[in-house]
Amino acid sequence: MNIGSHLLSRRLGRSVLLVAALAVAVAFLFLGDGLVTKVVGALGALLVAAMFKVVSETFVQLKRLKRHMSQVADVLTESSTAIRSDLAKVVESHVRLEEVANQTVESLQEVQRTTANSESALSRLQIRFEEIEQQTHHQIEQIHNRIETVEKVSAETGAVLERLKSLSPDVRLLMGNRISQLPRSLEFDQSAQLLEWATQLGLNLESDVIEYLARKLLWIEASGVGRLAASTADGVFRALVAMSLSDESPAVLEIGVLFGINAAFLWDTVGLVVPGFHQTLIDPFEGYYGETLDRFTGLPVTREVTETNLTRMGAPPETWRILEGFSTDDWVLQAASERAYDMVFVDGDHSYEGVSFDVGHYGPLVKAGGVLLIDDYGAPGWPGVTQFIDEFRAGESDYNHVGTFNRTALFKRS
Ligand SMILES: C[S@@+](CC[C@H](N)C(=O)[O-])C[C@H]1O[C@@H](n2cnc3c(N)ncnc32)[C@H](O)[C@@H]1O
């Protein structure tokens, strides 16, 4: 049954009942016996009708109430579901918050630990810094003391130097260091360099042997006739090169002999020790570069002086031959070319052309593995020599520049 017919049937029922109650009340009024019955019956019928109405309306209200209650229950159920969902979200948020809070606490603890470590490291650093500061102070103090000592020593050294300076001209005069810029002294650094050269040349010498050779050269010059036209250091260097010659009977050619002091020294250092040592000596013996007499000794430059110096040192005549002439003379070149040499020493004509000629014509007489020495490299008075050597070193040839000691350039033939 639909709602319309339901309501209609209920209204109809109530109307029927009302009509029936009225009919009963009328029936009691008209048909009842006595007034009381009529009134009571009619009132009773109306009362029953009224009660029925009340009950019926109450019932209707109850129905409505039930419906409302059901709606309220629905609303409540919905609300409760929503609240439960919200609550779940709140719980979830709470859990996350708790996690974040835990992490934050952990981070805080870590920060606390790190801070503690940093503090301890900082205090250790501070201690170390204080130690270093103390050490530095101590060292600065020591340095100050040393500076004071050095200043004191330096003042004393200054005084000694002043004294030495006043002695220096006499010492230099005694050593002959002022003669033509060819020092007779052997400086400490030169001595050390010569020892290094000796090692490089394959000689196993002690440093005092270098000093001995220098002393011997000075003695040969002083006790001989004439002079050595080189510094003592250069003279010792030439001797070291001659001592290093590998041939069993080493042959030496010297162009420009002057007084033969170099030849006498080589005899003494090599000839006396190595059997078969031989020297070929080329010089015109016509004075010293245009002057009849040597400008230092005042002596004439003669073949006899050289022979005297060699003989004085005990060199037998068969250990040397003198070619009295210029290196440019054909007969001299021819005579010199009769043999090959372990060492050719160019110290004659100091012009560019002169050195070029000598190296060009006598260089080829050097044996393979032999050496070529050229004097006066870098000497202010002989620019032609320096120019030639610089070009010779830069150009292509069989001769390798081994090095230059002082004024002597050394080349080795490949
Ligand atoms: C610097 S001295 C030689 C010094 C000698 N070597 C020494 O160590 O004591 C130069 C000599 O070369 C000689 N001379 C100059 N031109 C020459 C040449 N073309 N050939 C050979 N000797 C020459 C000079 O007569 C002089 O005696």
The ligand as an SDF file (V2000), in Angstrom:
LIG
                    3D

 27 29  0  0  0  0  0  0  0  0999 V2000
  150.7380   32.6760  -25.4130 C   0  0  0  0  0  0  0  0  0  0  0  0
  152.2690   32.1780  -25.9750 S   0  0  0  0  0  0  0  0  0  0  0  0
  152.2520   30.5040  -25.6670 C   0  0  0  0  0  0  0  0  0  0  0  0
  152.3440   30.1780  -24.2510 C   0  0  0  0  0  0  0  0  0  0  0  0
  152.6130   28.7530  -23.8820 C   0  0  0  0  0  0  0  0  0  0  0  0
  151.7450   27.8360  -24.5400 N   0  0  0  0  0  0  0  0  0  0  0  0
  152.5070   28.6260  -22.3980 C   0  0  0  0  0  0  0  0  0  0  0  0
  151.5860   28.0300  -21.9570 O   0  0  0  0  0  0  0  0  0  0  0  0
  153.3710   29.1660  -21.7050 O   0  0  0  0  0  0  0  0  0  0  0  0
  152.0650   32.3180  -27.6520 C   0  0  0  0  0  0  0  0  0  0  0  0
  153.2370   31.8370  -28.4830 C   0  0  0  0  0  0  0  0  0  0  0  0
  152.7450   31.5530  -29.7500 O   0  0  0  0  0  0  0  0  0  0  0  0
  153.7120   31.8480  -30.6830 C   0  0  0  0  0  0  0  0  0  0  0  0
  153.0820   32.0120  -32.0030 N   0  0  0  0  0  0  0  0  0  0  0  0
  152.4430   33.0620  -32.5010 C   0  0  0  0  0  0  0  0  0  0  0  0
  151.9510   32.7820  -33.7130 N   0  0  0  0  0  0  0  0  0  0  0  0
  152.2690   31.4910  -33.9710 C   0  0  0  0  0  0  0  0  0  0  0  0
  152.0190   30.5970  -35.0220 C   0  0  0  0  0  0  0  0  0  0  0  0
  151.3110   30.9440  -36.1080 N   0  0  0  0  0  0  0  0  0  0  0  0
  152.5180   29.3640  -34.9570 N   0  0  0  0  0  0  0  0  0  0  0  0
  153.1670   28.9630  -33.8720 C   0  0  0  0  0  0  0  0  0  0  0  0
  153.4190   29.7420  -32.8200 N   0  0  0  0  0  0  0  0  0  0  0  0
  152.9710   31.0120  -32.8860 C   0  0  0  0  0  0  0  0  0  0  0  0
  154.3910   33.0470  -30.1550 C   0  0  0  0  0  0  0  0  0  0  0  0
  155.7050   33.1280  -30.6390 O   0  0  0  0  0  0  0  0  0  0  0  0
  154.3690   32.8020  -28.6560 C   0  0  0  0  0  0  0  0  0  0  0  0
  155.5440   32.2200  -28.2430 O   0  0  0  0  0  0  0  0  0  0  0  0
  1  2  1  0
  2  3  1  0
  2 10  1  0
  3  4  1  0
  4  5  1  0
  5  6  1  0
  5  7  1  0
  7  8  2  0
  7  9  1  0
 10 11  1  0
 11 12  1  0
 11 26  1  0
 12 13  1  0
 13 14  1  0
 13 24  1  0
 14 15  1  0
 14 23  1  0
 15 16  2  0
 16 17  1  0
 17 18  1  0
 17 23  2  0
 18 19  1  0
 18 20  2  0
 20 21  1  0
 21 22  2  0
 22 23  1  0
 24 25  1  0
 24 26  1  0
 26 27  1  0
M  CHG  2   2   1   9  -1
M  END
$$$$
